[in-house]
Amino acid sequence: MSLTSMLSKLRSRATDVRRSYVRFTSRFVPAIRVGSEILGVLSFVASLACITVLLLYFGFEHTPGQISAIRNGLHTCQVIFIVEIIYNLALRRRFVLAENRAIKWIVDIVLLLTLLPLLYPRPEHPWIPQLASVLYSNAFLFSALAAYAVVDICYGVLRLLGKRTNPSLILSVSFLVFIFIGSFLLMMPRCTIAGIDYVDALFVSTSAVCITGLTPVDVATTFTPAGLVVMAVLIQAGGLGVMTFTSFFALFFSGNTSIYSQLVMRDIVQTKTINSLLPTLLYIFSVTIMVELIGAVAIVLTIHGTLGMSLQEELFFAGFHSLSAFCNAGFSHLEGGLSNPLLLHSNQIIYVIVTVLVIAGGIGFPTLDNIRQAIGAWWGRTWRRIWHMPLKPRRLHIYSVNTKLVLVTYFSITVVSTLLFLLFEYGHSLAPFDWGDKIIQAWFNSSVPRSSGFASINPAGFQYTTLLMFLMLMWIGGASQSTAGGIKVNTFVTMLLNIRAIVLGRDTVTAFHRSIAVGSIRRAHAMAAVSILSIFIVCITLVALEPQLPLLPLIYEAFSGLFTVGSSLGVTPLLSDASKLLLCGAMFLGRVGIISLLVGVVGVHTDPPCRLPSASIIIN
């Protein structure tokens, strides 16, 4: 048989195989899709199991038998992942080519490379020894499994969004999942120095995810560097918002998703269009990382050589505190926190840096985005003037009404609270400081009660008038869509504008030549009313559970927990387990929003089609 005839037969056989493949994939499309969905569910469960097993492996000491069982579990997850990849590539090639992004392709290829040790034993004399050392190592296997599991979990989040589930309920459940995962991580022996009770671990995890800062244990003497890293991840996820945190990676890793899931994420992130969803998520992440890096560098330059730390310890200190400040979490692993004498009686610049980071996180991502747009427009016009290029028409209202209200209200409250703190504490807690340090300490200590929870001076030593002012600041908090807590300055200023309209006898509420939507006014008053009712319930319950403790510290603790502030008068370690669980619930409600949680549970009910007769209620 000639070579030409052999090649002809091979081409004919290949054509027949291709046609059979096309007929099979076309005829059994529904069955193939069902098989892919089943494998997707199995892969998602395997991803969760894989992450859990890896955490158990690195977090605990194990016997040889336990290590063997862990390896078998990881190999089972590996097989499930590989089967899903090969199945989709073989039977759903068009779908995979259309949906997968570059990073998804990378993790898929890397995971397929882990087949090599399963199929071929390690050669005694490999061609490339360095490559063989990598491919046949446990580090490569564990890294590949962890990367694939993380990507698969993120993709599963967006698949969940496409199931028509209420966004508010998904948001609340996602926080709960992170809280419980974090509590078990903090229980790992490698995360603590001498162990920790589960209730305390749950409390710290809730405080970290809800970016509160309350803690019943001393962070400096309880957690190892591994535990601090876990806390940092929980704080970052909670500060960005768990759904924002996971959905960014899901969109970035896994490509396009359903229209419904993108609409849900648009409502959570507060973007105007679907097209701006991924850019907005990317902007939130880039701004967060950039601000935290700049803050960390500034802190390192400020504290270098003053705390008796090595350079590595100083870098970790700076990174942790910059993240904690921008996320308004208020955690510190330094002994005594920011009231440590080595900080308090040395360079005061660190308090300026931390305050700026707290404010940057507290004014909200929409405001930061609007400021970025304004700076970009100014720079564009300046650049055109420099090069004598024709100017584009100036945008009439470059700052939104929301941005103007947030900036004016936030900084007005900051100035007033700083001046009042100076007035109340000038001859009291501020007495040991000179005039310049008094101003810095007044600015810092009057800014942190808005949500961050740091303290350079023990609040237990403040005047009662100062503590009452702090309760008011806790209730107001920061801006909407920010890392701060409270009812938000947007809510507060909307209520003030409504009061002004009522006093002036106006039918509409206006600000900056714009009328405020009735829905916004109703929501603002509802949030304020629910917050007042909730704080009364938490205060009464906490006082009933702790009759032996003083009243004011308990009320202060309740405000700090519900409005995710993190400041305390020193009673947190003295609370019973029941009180700690109560504050865990309060921190969770304060972070996800009571109104949002109620909407998620009850659902949205539209008005009846007919208009009911109106009735006037006597309000006097």
N, C-alpha and C positions, 0 to 999 in steps of 0.2 A: 504494500500500500504506500502510495506516494505521500510526501509531506503535505502537498496541497490538499489532497483528499482528507487527510487527518485533520488539518486545520478547518476545512469546510464542515466536517462532522462535528468538531468541537464548537464551532460557531452556531451550527444548527441546534446542538444540544443546549447551548447557553441560551439561545432564543426561546426554546421550548420551556426551559426552567423559568426564564423571565416571564413568559406568558402565563405559566402556571401560577407563579407568585402573584402576578397582577390579578388573575381570576380569583385566587384564594382571598387576597386582601380586600377585593371589591365585594365578593359574595358574603363574607363573614365580618363585615364592618361592625355591626352591633356587638357581636360576640367578642371581637378583638377589643372594642372600647370597654366592654364590661370587664374583660380580663385585665386591661390596663388600670381600670379604676380599683379593682380588687388588689392588684399589686401595689397601687399607690397607697391604699390604706395600710397594707402590710408594711410597706416601706416607711410610712409615717410612724407607725407603732414601733418598728425596728429602730428608727432614728431616735425616738424618745428613750427606748431601752438602751441604745448604744451610748447616748450621752450619760445616762444614769450609771451604766456599767463602768464607763471611763472615769466618772467622778468617784465611784466606789474604789476603783483600782488605784487612783492617785491620792485619794483622801484618807485611806485607811491602811493599816498594816494587815497582811494576809498570810495564811499558812500556804504551803505548796498546793494542797488540795483546793483551796479557794482560788488560788491563782489559775489553776487548771480549769476550774469551772468558769472563771471570768473569760479566759481565752476562748473557751468553747462558745460562750455567749456572743463574744465579738465576732467569731468566725460565722456564727449563724446569721448575725446582722449583715456581715460582709456578703454572704451568699444571696440573701434577699435583695440587697442593693444591686448586685451584679446581674441577677436574674431580671430585675426590673429594667435596668439599662439595656441589656441585650434584647429583651422582649420588645421594648419600644423602638429600638433601632431597627429591629428586623421587621416588625409588623406595623409600626406607625412612624415610618421614616419621615414622611412629609410633615406630620404634626411636630415631631422633634426638631426638624430643621427650621420650622417656622417659629417655634416657641423658645427654644434654648438660646441663651445669651452666651457670651464668651466664657464667663466665669463658670457657668453650669457645664459647658463643654470641658473645661479644665478639670473640674472635680470629677466628672464622669471618667475622663481618660486616666486620671491619676488612680481612681479606684479600680479601673480595669487592669492597671499595672500591678495591683496587689494580687492578681491571679498568678503571676509568675512564680512566687514561692510555693503556691498550692500545686501547680502543675509540674514544676521542675525543681528538684533539690538544688541547693546552692553548689555551683561547680567549684572544684578544688582550685582550678586555675582560671579564673574569669578573664575575659578580654580586657575589661575595664574594672579593676578592683574597687575604685572609689564608687562607681555606679552600683556595683554589686553590693557593696557595704550599705548603701542607702536603700536599695530596693528590698533587700532581705532583712532589714532592721525592724524592730518593733516600733521605733519612733515613726518610721514611714507609714506603717500600717495604721497606727493609732491616729496619726495626723490625717491620713486620707479618710478614715472612717468618721472622724470628728467633723472634717470639712463637709463631707457629703451629708452627714446627719443635720448639720446646721442649715445648709441650703435647703434640704428637703423639709425641715420643720418650717422654715420661713415660707416656702412655697405652699405648705399645708395651711398656713394662716390665711393666705389669700383665697385658697380653695374654700375655706370656711366662710369667708366673707361673701362668696358667691352663692351661698346656700340660703340667701334671703333672711339671715339672722339679724335681729335688731342690733345696730351698731353700738348703742349704749350698753347693751347687755354683754356684747363681745368685749368691749373696753373694760367693763367691770370684772369679767371673768379672767381676762388676760392679766390684770393686776393681781388677782387672787392666785393665779397659777405661779406668777413670778415670786410672790410672797412666800408661798409654801415651798417652792423649789429653793429659794434663798435660805429659808429656815433650816432645811436639811443640810444644805451646803455648809452653813455656819456651825452645824453640829459635828462636822468631820474633825477627827483628832488633829489633823494637820492645820486646821484653821484656828484652833484655840491653844492657849498655853497650858491650861489646866482643866479644860472641859467647860461646858456651859449647859444649864438646864434648857429643856426644849422651849418652855414658855419664854425665857429670856431670849433664846435664839429667834423665836417667832416675833417677839417684840422688836428686836433689832432689825430683822429682815423687813418687817412692816414699816418701820421708821425709815429704812433706807429706800425701799421702793416708793414709798409715799413722800420721800424727801422731806422728812420732818426733823430728825436729829435727836429726838428723845432716846435715851438708852438707860436701862436699869443696871448696866455693868460699866466698868471703866474700860473704854476701848483700848487704851494704851497698855493695860496689864492683862487683858483678856484675849486679844486676837493676835495671831501671828501675821507676818507679811502676806501669807496665802489668804488668811481670813480678811485682811484689809483689801486685797485685790477683789475678793468676792463682793465685799461691801461696795467697792468702787463700781463694779459692773452693775450691781443692783441700783446704785444711786444714778448712774448714767442712764440706765433703762427707765427708771422712774422719772428722771428729770426730762428726758425727751418725750416721755409717754410711751408705754409699752407697745401700743399699736404702731406708733410712728417708728419706734426702734425696730420692730420686726418687719413691718411692711416695706420699709426702705430696702432692707436686704432682700425681701421677697421680690420686689419689683426690679431691683438691680441684678439679682442673680438669675431669676427665672423667666424674665421676658414678659410678654403681654399676659394680661388676665382678663377676666370677664368685665363687661361694661359695668355691671352692678357693683362688683367689688371695687372698681375704681371710683364709682360714685360714692360708695361708703367711705373710702379713704379720703375722698375730696371733702366730705362733710366733717370727718374727724380732724383733718389737718387745716381745714378752713381755707381751701384754695378756691379760686373763682371758676376755673375750668378744669376738665380732665387733663388737657394738654399740659397744664402747669403743675400737675401732681408730682411727677418725679423730679422736675427742677426744684419744686418747693421742698420736698423731702431732702434732696441733695443740698439745698441751701441751708436747711436747718442743721444738717449734720456738719457741713463745712464750717458754718459760723460757730457751732458749738466747739468743734475741735480746735478751730483757730483761736477763739477767745480763751479757751482753757490752756492752750499751749503758750499764748502770750502771757497769760496770768502766771503760769508755772515758771516761765523764764524770769519774769519780774520778781517773783517771790524768791527764787534761787539767788538772784543778784542781791536781794535785800538781806537775806538771812545768812549768806555764805560766811562761815567762820564764826558765827555768833552762838550757835546752839550745841557746839561740841559734837557735831555729826560728821561722818565721812561724806565725800561728794555723792556717793550713791544714795546714802540716806537722805541727804539734802534734796536730791532730785525726786526721790519718792515722796518726801514731805511736801515739796512744792506741787507736784502733780496731783496728789491726793487732795490737798487743801484748795487748789485752784478748781478742781472738779467739784468738790463739795461746796465751794462758794458760788460758782456759777449756777449750779443746780439748786441752790438755796437749801442744801441739806443740813449744814451745820455740824457735821461730824469732824472730829479731830483726833488723831492718834498720838498727839503730843501730850505729855503728862501735864495736866491742868488746862489743856486746850490752849486757846489764844490768850488766856489769862496767865500763862506761864511767865514768871518774873524775867526770864531771859529775853522774852519778846516785849513784855509790857514796859520794861524800864530801859529799853534800848531804842533802836531805830523804829519810829512810829510809821514809817512808810508802808510797812506790811499791812497795817490797818486801812490805809488808803486804798491799797491794791485790792484787798478783800472786799471792801465796801463797793468799789467800782464793779467788781465781778458780781456781787450780789445784786446791784442795780441793773447791770446788763442782763442777768437772768430774770430779773423781776419785771422788766418792762414788756416782755413778751416778744415772741418771734415775729408776729405780724408787724409790730412797731419797728423792730430791727430791719425787717425787709423793706418797709416803707422808707426808712432812713437811708438804706442802701440805694433804693431807687432815686431818692432825691440827690444823693451824692453823685450817683452816676450821671444824672441829668445835668447837674452843675458842671461836672468835669467834662462832659461832652460839649457843652456850650463854650467852656473855657478853652478847650482844645481847638475848637473851630475858630474862636477869636484869634488865638495865637497864630494859626496858619491861614488866617484871612479867608476862611471858608464860609459859604452862606449858612446862616443860622436857621435851624428848624424852628417852627412855631413853638413858643413856650407853652408847656402844659399849665393850664389855669389853676387846677387844684392838685398839686403834686403830693401834698400831705392829706391823707384821709381824715375824716372827722374823728374816727376812732384813735388815730395816732395823735392828733392834737389834744383830744380829751385826756388820753393816757399821759402824755408828757406834761401837760399843764398840771393835772391833778397829782400825779406821782411826785413831781419835784416840788410842788407847793406843800404837800404833806411832809416831804423830807425836810424842807427848810423850816417849817413850823415846828416839827417834832425836834429838830436839832436845837432850835432856840429855846424851846420849853425844857429840854433836857439840861441845857446849860443853866437855865434859871433854877430848876429844881435841885440839881446836884452840884452846883458851882462850889458851895462851901461844904459839901458832904462827901460823896464818893470821888468827885473830881478835885478835891482839895490838894492832894499830893502832886498834881501835875502843874506845869507852867502853862502860860496862856495859850501858846500854840498847840501843845499837847491836849489841853482841855477841849479845843475846837475839834481836833481829830477824834478824840474819844467820844465827844458828844455826837458827832456825825456818825461814827461807827455804831455806837450803842443804841442810837435812835433809828438806825436803818435796819439792823438785824432783826428786831421784833416783827418786821413786816413778813418774814418767813424763814430767814436763814438759821436762826437759833444759835449763832456764835455768841460768845461773851468774852470781853476782856476784863470786865469787872463783874463780880458775883451779883446777880440780880437780887439775891436775898438781902443785900445791904442797901438797896435803893429806898428812897422815900415812898410812902404810900401813893402820893400824887404821881410819881413817876411810874409806878406799877399800874395804876389805873389808866394812865396814858398808853402804856404798853398793851393793855387789854384792848383798847380801842384800835391801836395799830395792828394787833393780831387779827381782829375782826375784819379790818379793811383789806389787809394783805397787799398783793401786787397786782399786776395787770393780767387780763385774760390771755389764754394761750401762752402762759409763761411758766417758769418753774416755781413761782411763788404760790402761797396759799391765800386764805381768807376769802371773803365774798368777791374780791377783786375791785380795783379802783374804777373800772368801767361801770360796775354795778353801783358803787357808791356815788359817783358823779351823776349817773343817770337819775338816781333818786333825788339828789340835790337839785338838778335841773327841773324835775317834775314838781318839786316843792316850790321852786321859784315861779314856775308857770301858774301854779294854783294861787300863790300869793298875789301875782299880778293879774289874775283873772283871765289868763289866756287859755284857749282851747288846745293849742299845740305846744309841745315841748321842743325848744329849738336850741341849737348850739352851732356857732360859727356859720350862721346863715343857712343852716340846714335843719329840717325838722326830724326829730327822733321818732323812729317807727314805734307804733303802739305795742307791737309784740316785744320789742326790747324793753320798754317801760314795764310791761306786765311781768316779764321774766326777771327783771331786776328786783322788783318788789317781792316777787315770789321767793327768789333766792335769799333776800334779806330776812323775810318772815320765817322761812324754813330754817335758816341758820340760827336765828334767835331761839326758836322752839327747840332745835337740836341741842344748843349749848345749855339750855336750862335742863333738859333731860340728862345730858352727860354729867353736868355739875351735881344735880340732885342724886343721881345714881352713885357717882364717885364718893360723895360725902357720906352717903348711906353705907357704902362698903368700907370706908375708912374713918369711922367715928373718932378714932384716937389721934388722928392727924389734924393740924390747924386748918381752918377754913380757907384762908387766902391762898396758901400754897396749892391746895386741891383745886380751887377755882382757876388759878393760874395754869395748873397742869392740864385741866380740861380744855381751856382756851388754846393752849399750846398744841394739844393733840388734835382737836377737831379742825383747827385752822392750819395745821401742818407747819408749825413754827419751830418747835424743838427747844425753846427756852424753858428753863425749870428753876424752881426755887429750892431744889435739892431733895424733893420727896420721891422721885422716880424709883430709886433703889428700895425704898421703904414700902412700896405698894405690894398688896397681896396679888396672887396669881389672877384672881377674878378681876381686880382693878386693872391689871396689865392687859388682860383680854379685852376689857371694856375700852381701854385706850387704843388697842389695836383696831377695834371696830371703828372708833372715832377717827383715827388717822386714815383708814381706808375710805370712809365716807367723805372726809375732807378732801382727799385727793381725787377720787373719781367724780365727786359732786353728787349731792343728795338728789337734786332734781334729775340729773342724768340717770342715776340708778333707778329712780321711780319710773322714769319714762321707759327704761329698758325692761322693767318688770311688768308694768301695767300695759305698755304699748300706747300707740297714738290712736285716738278716737276722733273722728271728724265731727264737725257740727251737724245737727239735723238739717235736712234740706229746707225746711220751713223756718222763717224768722219768728222767734217767739216775742210776745209783747214785752217791752222793757219796763222795769220797775226801779224806782229810786230808793236807795237805802239812806237812812239818816246817818250822816257822818258829821260829828261835831265835837 
